[in-house]
Amino acid sequence: MNKLPNYKILRYLFCILFNLNFSSILLLLKNGISSFRRYLGLSNKLYFFLNPNSKIPSKHIYDIFNVNQIPEIRLIPSKSEGIETPIDELAYLALITAIKQPKFIFEIGTYKGRTALNFALNSPPDAIIYTMDLPRDQLDVSTLGKADKKIALSSNPTLEYTGYEVSYKIVQIYANSLTYDFSPYYDKIDLMFIDGGHSEECVRSDTENALKMVKKGGIIIWHDFMNVSEYYPVTKVIYELKDKGFEIYRIMNTELCILLK
Ligand SMILES: C[S@@+](CC[C@H](N)C(=O)[O-])C[C@H]1O[C@@H](n2cnc3c(N)ncnc32)[C@H](O)[C@@H]1O
């Protein structure tokens, strides 16, 4: 098995059969279903990370970008609660920014501004970080899935990036990425980070726009790769791009995937 099955029921079955063991059962009995599910999900991600035949190969950033000189990074970890993105993923985003030195960054999904701040901290002084989240005045979450809805309702763009010496680089856009006109950015973006809505419609649309916006030599990064349940569309869309011949890697042992254009 080198990829997750497309059908939900098969994905769940696969995840249970491949990852059920003594530890997972112990967790189920002692901690309940959510720890059990978490264990299966993490173990599943580890399986594909270690499997040398995975459809999306895992690589270290230094190998992806052929880096000899390791750059310094600046990191300001999240001060707010809400989403559980591990700090190492934030560090990888900072490292990619420090290596690529992108002038134009576009992020879909600001949340509280933590990733936007870390892009600003590690990009050149004249970089611009556009970061988009849903309009505040009429925060419409009616079309979002359960997990996305919960996140959108606790979002608070600008909260985490305000008040730093690099804040001037960040341009906040309030719009729904499904209806926004991205054409002014076509062929202009060096680094695109897709971390907004996770429905198939949204991931597909954000990805199609990103492919038009990112210039040759630029990169697209997705968060939430290898998720078995509600966020599976990210993986599905990435698998499709791989089938079309795009150069894509998973960043070692993370949920980050990167496309080199
Ligand atoms: C996972 S959070 C982003 C996390 C952030 N990048 C970080 O790591 O700190 C996803 C965000 O996307 C926003 N979002 C969801 N659907 C969207 C859409 N269609 N257009 C714009 N933003 C969207 C949500 O409001 C939420 O704040």
The ligand as an SDF file (V2000), in Angstrom:
LIG
                    3D

 27 29  0  0  0  0  0  0  0  0999 V2000
   -6.3430   25.9630    9.9200 C   0  0  0  0  0  0  0  0  0  0  0  0
   -6.7580   27.6480   10.0610 S   0  0  0  0  0  0  0  0  0  0  0  0
   -5.3010   28.4730    9.5030 C   0  0  0  0  0  0  0  0  0  0  0  0
   -4.1670   28.3430   10.4720 C   0  0  0  0  0  0  0  0  0  0  0  0
   -2.9990   29.2890   10.2710 C   0  0  0  0  0  0  0  0  0  0  0  0
   -2.4410   29.1810    8.9310 N   0  0  0  0  0  0  0  0  0  0  0  0
   -1.9210   28.9380   11.2990 C   0  0  0  0  0  0  0  0  0  0  0  0
   -1.2550   27.8970   11.1260 O   0  0  0  0  0  0  0  0  0  0  0  0
   -1.8010   29.6460   12.2920 O   0  0  0  0  0  0  0  0  0  0  0  0
   -7.8710   27.8400    8.7170 C   0  0  0  0  0  0  0  0  0  0  0  0
   -8.4340   29.2500    8.5510 C   0  0  0  0  0  0  0  0  0  0  0  0
   -9.0130   29.3150    7.2310 O   0  0  0  0  0  0  0  0  0  0  0  0
  -10.1440   30.1280    7.2520 C   0  0  0  0  0  0  0  0  0  0  0  0
  -10.9860   29.7390    6.1030 N   0  0  0  0  0  0  0  0  0  0  0  0
  -11.7780   28.6540    5.9750 C   0  0  0  0  0  0  0  0  0  0  0  0
  -12.3820   28.6530    4.7620 N   0  0  0  0  0  0  0  0  0  0  0  0
  -11.9440   29.7550    4.1120 C   0  0  0  0  0  0  0  0  0  0  0  0
  -12.2100   30.3280    2.8320 C   0  0  0  0  0  0  0  0  0  0  0  0
  -13.0410   29.7280    1.9700 N   0  0  0  0  0  0  0  0  0  0  0  0
  -11.6100   31.4900    2.5020 N   0  0  0  0  0  0  0  0  0  0  0  0
  -10.7640   32.1180    3.3650 C   0  0  0  0  0  0  0  0  0  0  0  0
  -10.4590   31.6210    4.5890 N   0  0  0  0  0  0  0  0  0  0  0  0
  -11.0430   30.4540    4.9590 C   0  0  0  0  0  0  0  0  0  0  0  0
  -10.7770   29.8730    8.6200 C   0  0  0  0  0  0  0  0  0  0  0  0
  -11.5580   30.9740    9.0320 O   0  0  0  0  0  0  0  0  0  0  0  0
   -9.5510   29.6260    9.5140 C   0  0  0  0  0  0  0  0  0  0  0  0
   -9.2010   30.7960   10.2230 O   0  0  0  0  0  0  0  0  0  0  0  0
  1  2  1  0
  2  3  1  0
  2 10  1  0
  3  4  1  0
  4  5  1  0
  5  6  1  0
  5  7  1  0
  7  8  2  0
  7  9  1  0
 10 11  1  0
 11 12  1  0
 11 26  1  0
 12 13  1  0
 13 14  1  0
 13 24  1  0
 14 15  1  0
 14 23  1  0
 15 16  2  0
 16 17  1  0
 17 18  1  0
 17 23  2  0
 18 19  1  0
 18 20  2  0
 20 21  1  0
 21 22  2  0
 22 23  1  0
 24 25  1  0
 24 26  1  0
 26 27  1  0
M  CHG  2   2   1   9  -1
M  END
$$$$
